[in-house]
Amino acid sequence: MSEKPVTVAVATYANRRSAEQDYDAVRGMKHQGQIDHLAVAMVVKDADGELHIDRHDSTAKHLAWGSGVLGGVLTVVSAPLGIVFLGPLAVTSAVWAGAGGLVGHFWKNIPKDQVREMGDLLENGDAGLVIVAVNPKDADIQALLANADAKVVTDDVSDTSSALERAFDSVDEELATPG
């Protein structure tokens, strides 16, 4: 896998409808071929103030890949949310190892001030989006979040393709190994 730029973004919204519009806009760019791989989650806050993932989508070739990428970023930005997301998906030690490698990679390569700001945005908003876009080409992720009240976008997360390759090699090997 060649090195490709990766964009990680978090945006918050005053209402769910605005978040849904931007969710659809981001997914539309993938369907137009302007993003190689995309993992996106819409996060909502319940009446008790707890964050939950309302919906998520990934275009990675294996469910574990997209879930691992999204779960890795969610764990860095909002650890409880990320771990709850990964729990049902990471059923084997190889998947947990791959997810852990991605968490470490994103933690190391997203500036800490942006990590804190992303986490604060999610905690303070009623609805939000978390986006990981691999090779967004001409897609301006920040511009696609037109309805957001606030957003943090970090471009070109360093050496993500190599981290993905290492993490998913172990998952692919385990998926290919019978019983």
LINVEN-V568817 format. One record per helix or strand. SS is the DSSP state (2 for helix, 1 for strand). FROM is the first residue (numbers start at 1). TO is the last residue. Records with the same first field share a line. If there is no record, write none. Layout:
SS=FROM-TO / FROM-TO
This chain:
1=6-13 / 37-45 / 51-58 / 127-134 / 150-154
2=16-31 / 63-77 / 79-87 / 93-109 / 112-124 / 141-144 / 160-176
